């Protein structure tokens, strides 16, 4: 095949569409994370270059605000980003001394990365493909409360209450849910507090 020039945004969109197809087929959630993650990163950097916010930056702010409100302490944005990208990085990086095992919920991580990639594409291009719209419809139907919690542009971001940051503080079983509603923060954002900070409290 001869060399030719490609727009990175076009290749990222192709990766996202492939990730969505694999997700609908329930064929390979690990590949979904990797493909959607690559698209999310490209779209996110294009947004940053255009002086616009991206899904990861919004997520870091949301989780940081929730952690401050719940626990009275600041959280390094890099720590939140590391948690958000834990699955993607774990699937594409390995260093000597690391365990060969990685403990993740592949389907849930695939959903999260698709959410972020679709939001970045929406913010960058102002439209969604048929596959993206189907993903939004199916997720909203599967998680009814998603209809009440949306992010910029009207995209639904559901996340099960069982993985909210209240898991880090079992004595506060509904605190994270109430706070998410008060601050206008998505359940998906709140969920990252659960894994990243459970060992600290």
N, C-alpha and C positions, 0 to 999 in steps of 0.2 A: 504494500500500500504506500503510495507516495506521500511525502510530507505535505501537510496543509495547515492552515491557521484556523484556530477555534477561539471563540469567545469563551472565557472561563465560566461566565454565567450560564451559557448554553449547556456546557458540560455538567455544571452543577445541577441544572434543572433535569437533565437526563438521568443523573444519579438519583435525584430525589424521586423521579417518576418510577425508576426501577425499584427503589426501596419500597415505594407504596405498593407496587405490584407484588413484590415478595411478601409484604405484610399481609395483603389480602389473601394470598395463597397459604399463609402460615407456613411458608417453606423454609425460611432461614432468617430467624430474628437477629442473629449475630451479623449477618450481611446487611440487614436493614439498618442496624446501629451504625455500621461503618459507612455505608453509602449515604444515609441521611446526615450523618455527622460531617462528612466531607462537604455536602451541599450547604449545611447550616453554617459551616465556617466560612466558605466563600461568600455566601450571601451576607453574612454578618460583617465581614471585612469590607465589602462593597458599601454597606450601609454606613459603617464608620467613616470610610473615605468620603462619603457624601455628607458627612456631618450629622448623620441620623443615628438614633439609638437602635440597638439590636436586641434580640430576645435574651441573650446571655447577660447583657448589661442590666436589662430590666429585672431579670431573675436575681442577680446579685443584690440589687437594691432592695427588692421585695423581701428576700430571705434575711438580709441584714437588718431591715426594719423590724421584722417579726422577732428575730433573735434579741434585738435590743429591747423591745417592748416586753418580751417574756422573761428575759434573764438579766436585763440591766447591764449588758456588756456589748462592746463592739465586736464584730466578726470581720476578719480580714477578707476582702473580696476575693483574693486568690484562693482562699480556703473553700469558699462557696463554689468558685469556678472548678476547682479540682474535683469536688463532689459531683457537680453537674456533668463533668466530662469523664467521670470515673470509668464508666463502661466503655466508652469510645476509646479512651487511652489504653485501657486494659486489653482491648482486643487488637490493638495495633502496635503496642510496645511491650518489650520484655527485656529486662536487664539481668545480667548474671547475679545470682543471689535472690532474685524474686521467686516467689512460689509459681509453679506451673498452674496452680488452681486459682480461679477467680470466682467469687461468690456474688452472683448478680441474678436478678429476675430479667431475663432477656426480653420477654414480651413487653414488660413495663418500661424497660429502658428504650426499647424500640419505639414505643409510643411517645415517650418523652422527647427523643431526638427528632422524630417526625413532627411533633408539635413545634419545636424550635425552628426547624428548617422551613416549615410551612409559614410560620409567622414572619420569618426573615424575608421569604420570597414575597409574601403579601405586602410587607412594608416597602420592599424594593420596587415591586412591579405593579402593585395595586390590583392584582387579580389572582385567581386560583384556577388550576386545571380541573378537569372532571374528577380525576383521582383524588385530588386534594379536597374537593367538595364532598366526595363520597366518604373520605376519612372523617371529615368533620361531622357529617350526618350520622355515621355509624357510632362514633364516639359519644355524641350527644344523646343518641338513643340508648346506648349502653349505660351511660351515667346521667340520669335525669337532672341531677343538681347542676350539671354543666350549663344548663340553659340559663341559670341565674348568675353564673360566674363566667365572665368573658374577659378577654384582654383587648388590646387595641385592635381596631378594625373589625370587632365582632367575632373573633375566633374563639371557640370554646376550648377551655383547658381543664378537663376534669382530672381528679386524682382521688383515689379512695381515702376516706377519712382514717382508715386503719394505719396509714403511713404518714400521718401528719406529725408535726414536731412534738405534739403532746406525748408521743411515744417516748421521748427523751425524759419526760417528767410524768410518769404514770398517774401522779396525784392530780394532774390537770387534764382529764380526758377530753374536755371540750374547749379548753382555753384557746388552742390554735385555731379551731374552726371559727369561734366567735371573733377572734382577733383578725383573721383573714377577711371576714366580712366587714369589720369595722374599718380596716385599712384599705379595703378594696384590693386585697392581694389574693391571687389565685391559690387554690388548694394545691396545685402542682408545685408552686413555689414553696409553700409551707412544708411540703413533704421532704425537701432536701435537708431540713434541720434534723429530721429523724435519724438518718444514718450518720451524718457528719459530726453531730454534737452529742450523740447518746453517751459516748464514753467519757464526756467531760462533766456530766451532771448525774 
